């Protein structure tokens, strides 16, 4: 009996010494794991459910890879590296200045309770810093019975997430199939106007090769131009639902890749390595202005030198990012393109200021969180 009591006491003492990690402590452990894989790892987001003692964190890896790390409340860590970029988030510098417990109390104080005293109404939480339309600090985004609600980790402000991000928490998807790649193309003004997300811009047309494979798709785009009205919100494969059109989408190609481009020397379309470059926007000249062809409608045109080409219609001097609202480019901004130097209205987009370039998932492009979805 005495031995049994001693054994019971030892078990009790051991159990008391096993502390359960908090959400933020698990996130810290996930960062240690990611940094052990690559010192260049950057934190994107972490999620957890209210009833499970586990966090699932996402980090940017190297060469457009993603690091997934799971940490349990008892400190067990597992990780996986995925050969695909993570979209829709901006890098968060850990640690954040607010714990989940503090955010949960703010949620409760704002009236999001279960009816049980001291119990906040939520089932899932994600710590993330969404990409656009407005710059924000890191947010705790709670799934509540009343919808998504975010808590600002700096100001402590509590508000419905729809106020900030609209109806979609995430608007970027990975699509597969045919798409027009305009990143190395120039654009010619059509002399017409087009609307983009309700705002009018000068319209341009770019000749872009049609590729097949993965691409980045935005649900936020809609408008009206030469090809009529277009709306990408339902993730459809082509603008008009037929094989006569394609979307102009984005994918990053480095100088080790070869993609179809127009060779100015021999005036032919051929496979070449892209030359990604940056330039300062000066809208007094077409060659230092820019055009946006991300998520724009295109019509299949012809095949030349074995390369399928399309005509894509998009706005001149419009920023591809932020995604949910239309913004005009400004003189003095730095834009990026793979179009040749001197080309009119090169297809591109302004990039973040130098102090935030490290947050971008692809070199010389916008910061983009992968949500696997079947395309219609």
Buried (B, 14 or more C-beta within 10 A) or exposed (E): EEEEEEEEEEEEEEEEEEEEBBBBBBBBBBBEBBBEBBEEBBBBBBBBBBEEBBBBBBBBBEEBBBBBBBBBBEEEBEBEBBEEBBBBBBBBEBBBEBBBEBBBBBBBEBEBBEEEEEEBBBEBBBBBBBBBBEEBBBBBBBBBEEEBBBBBBEEBEBEEBBEBBBEBBBBBBBBEBBBBBBBBBBBBBBEEEBBBBEBEBBBBBBBBBBBEEBBBBBBBBBBBBEBEEBEBEEBBBBBBEEEEBBBBBBBBBEEEEEBBBBEEEEEEBBBBBBEBBEBEBEBEEBBBBBBBBBBBBBBBBEEBEEBBBBBBBBBBBBBBBBBBBBBEBEEEBBBBBBBBEEBBBBBBBBBBEEEEEEBBBBEBBBBBBBBEEEEE
